[in-house]
Amino acid sequence: MINFYGRLEQLQISNLSYNEVNITTPIDETIIYLDPPYANTAKYQKDIDHEKLKEYIHNSPYTIYLSSYENIYNMELVAEFSYRCSLSATSNNKVKERLFVHKP
């Protein structure tokens, strides 16, 4: 059985651009979660080049999970969540959030 509590002590959370994070952990022990600004939505203070991010994901040796509304990165869909959001600009305030994975 895996000791998750011991592994959580080693957990590192960063709030950096994906290309600024220095990953030093072994490939088979590393999972990356990305939550970039979603394509075709309102702009953030800093914009993102989705093509460069797609290239980064597909060239990475790590397992990467990514949240998005659309599968613009050609990743495998692993989960989908539908809900109402009063802040959404979409019709009827219905939102469908998706979680994708890329495993090299």
C-alpha positions in Angstrom: 0.0 0.0 0.0 1.3 3.5 -0.9 1.9 5.9 2.0 0.2 9.0 0.6 0.8 11.1 3.7 4.6 10.7 3.3 4.2 11.7 -0.4 2.1 14.7 0.4 4.9 16.1 2.5 6.9 16.3 -0.7 4.1 18.0 -2.6 5.1 21.2 -4.3 2.6 23.7 -5.6 3.6 26.5 -7.9 1.8 29.4 -9.5 4.2 30.0 -12.4 4.0 29.9 -16.1 4.4 26.3 -17.3 7.7 27.1 -19.0 9.1 28.6 -15.8 8.7 25.6 -13.5 11.9 23.7 -12.8 11.0 20.0 -12.4 13.6 17.9 -10.7 11.6 14.9 -9.6 11.8 11.5 -11.3 9.5 11.2 -14.4 7.6 8.2 -13.0 6.9 10.1 -9.7 5.8 13.4 -11.3 2.3 14.6 -12.3 1.7 18.0 -13.7 -1.6 19.8 -13.5 -2.2 22.8 -15.8 -5.1 25.2 -15.6 -4.3 27.7 -18.4 -6.5 30.5 -19.5 -9.1 28.8 -21.6 -9.1 29.3 -25.4 -11.9 31.5 -26.8 -12.8 33.0 -23.4 -12.3 36.5 -21.9 -8.7 37.7 -21.8 -6.5 37.6 -18.7 -3.9 40.1 -17.7 -1.3 37.9 -19.5 -2.3 36.1 -22.6 -1.0 32.6 -23.5 0.1 31.1 -26.7 -1.9 27.9 -26.9 0.2 26.4 -29.7 3.3 26.7 -27.7 1.6 25.1 -24.7 0.4 22.3 -26.9 3.9 21.7 -28.1 5.2 21.7 -24.5 2.6 19.1 -23.5 3.3 16.8 -26.3 7.0 17.0 -25.9 7.0 16.5 -22.2 8.1 13.2 -20.6 5.7 13.8 -17.7 2.0 12.9 -17.3 0.1 16.1 -17.6 -3.5 16.8 -16.6 -5.2 19.9 -18.0 -8.5 21.7 -17.4 -10.3 23.3 -20.3 -13.7 23.7 -22.0 -12.4 22.4 -25.3 -9.9 19.8 -26.4 -7.6 22.1 -28.4 -4.5 20.3 -27.2 -5.5 16.8 -28.6 -5.4 15.1 -25.2 -7.4 12.2 -23.8 -10.7 13.2 -22.0 -10.8 11.7 -18.5 -13.7 13.6 -16.8 -16.4 16.1 -17.6 -18.4 18.3 -15.3 -21.6 20.2 -16.2 -22.8 23.0 -14.0 -24.5 26.4 -14.0 -22.4 29.5 -13.6 -23.9 32.9 -13.2 -20.5 34.4 -14.3 -20.5 32.5 -17.6 -21.1 34.3 -20.9 -22.3 31.1 -22.5 -26.0 30.5 -23.2 -28.2 29.7 -20.3 -25.2 29.9 -18.0 -24.4 26.2 -18.6 -20.7 25.3 -18.3 -19.1 22.0 -19.3 -15.6 21.8 -17.7 -13.3 19.0 -18.9 -10.2 17.3 -17.5 -7.8 15.9 -20.1 -4.6 13.9 -19.7 -1.4 13.4 -21.8 0.6 10.3 -20.9 3.9 10.0 -22.9 
